[in-house]
């Protein structure tokens, strides 16, 4: 399974739209739009987990115009442990 970072999304993008966009290239396990904790509004990026087709999705979608914005698609970096 490959976890992809998707950035520069239009604010109006839904998780269903994100899933559908990537489903064209392979099997999508999950699609998550990251929201602001305070307002609940989209922060303009998300993550898509794919069982297959991740490389093809990156090739075809990175830089693509979606809703007037050129999205960024690449392999997500592992989340760093929070330090207190």
C-alpha positions as CSV (number, residue, x, y, z in Angstrom):
1,X,0.0,0.0,0.0
2,X,1.2,3.5,-0.9
3,X,0.2,6.7,1.0
4,X,0.1,9.7,-1.2
5,X,0.2,13.4,-0.3
6,X,-2.1,15.6,-2.4
7,X,-1.6,19.3,-2.0
8,X,-2.9,22.6,-3.4
9,X,-6.4,21.2,-3.6
10,X,-9.4,23.6,-4.2
11,X,-11.1,24.4,-0.9
12,X,-14.3,22.9,-2.2
13,X,-12.9,19.4,-2.9
14,X,-14.7,16.6,-1.1
15,X,-13.2,13.2,0.0
16,X,-15.5,11.5,-2.5
17,X,-14.2,13.6,-5.3
18,X,-10.6,12.9,-4.2
19,X,-11.3,9.2,-4.1
20,X,-12.9,9.3,-7.6
21,X,-10.0,11.2,-9.0
22,X,-7.5,8.6,-7.9
23,X,-9.7,5.5,-8.5
24,X,-9.1,6.0,-12.3
25,X,-5.5,4.8,-11.7
26,X,-6.0,2.0,-9.2
27,X,-7.6,0.7,-6.1
28,X,-8.1,3.4,-3.5
29,X,-8.2,2.2,0.2
30,X,-8.9,5.7,1.7
31,X,-9.1,9.4,0.8
32,X,-8.9,12.0,3.6
33,X,-9.1,15.8,3.3
34,X,-7.3,17.5,6.2
35,X,-9.5,20.1,8.0
36,X,-8.7,22.9,10.3
37,X,-9.4,22.0,13.9
38,X,-11.0,25.3,14.7
39,X,-13.2,25.9,11.7
40,X,-13.7,22.5,10.2
41,X,-12.8,23.9,6.8
42,X,-10.4,22.2,4.3
43,X,-6.8,23.1,4.7
44,X,-6.2,22.5,1.0
45,X,-4.4,19.1,1.2
46,X,-5.1,15.5,1.9
47,X,-3.9,12.0,1.7
48,X,-4.9,9.0,-0.5
49,X,-3.9,5.4,0.3
50,X,-3.7,3.2,-2.8
51,X,-3.4,-0.6,-3.0
52,X,-2.2,-0.3,-6.6
53,X,-1.6,2.3,-9.3
54,X,0.1,4.9,-7.1
55,X,3.0,5.5,-9.5
56,X,0.6,6.0,-12.5
57,X,-1.5,8.4,-10.4
58,X,1.6,10.5,-9.5
59,X,2.7,10.7,-13.1
60,X,-0.8,11.7,-14.4
61,X,-2.1,13.9,-11.6
62,X,1.0,15.8,-10.3
63,X,0.6,19.4,-11.7
64,X,-2.8,18.7,-13.1
65,X,-5.3,21.6,-13.1
66,X,-8.2,20.7,-10.7
67,X,-10.7,23.4,-10.2
68,X,-8.2,26.1,-11.3
69,X,-5.4,24.9,-9.1
70,X,-2.4,22.8,-10.1
71,X,-2.4,20.0,-7.5
72,X,0.8,18.4,-6.1
73,X,0.9,14.6,-5.8
74,X,3.8,12.6,-4.3
75,X,4.5,9.8,-1.9
76,X,3.7,11.0,1.7
77,X,6.6,11.2,4.1
78,X,6.2,9.3,7.3
79,X,4.5,11.3,10.1
80,X,7.1,12.5,12.7
81,X,6.5,11.7,16.3
82,X,5.2,14.6,18.3
83,X,7.7,16.0,20.8
84,X,6.5,17.7,24.0
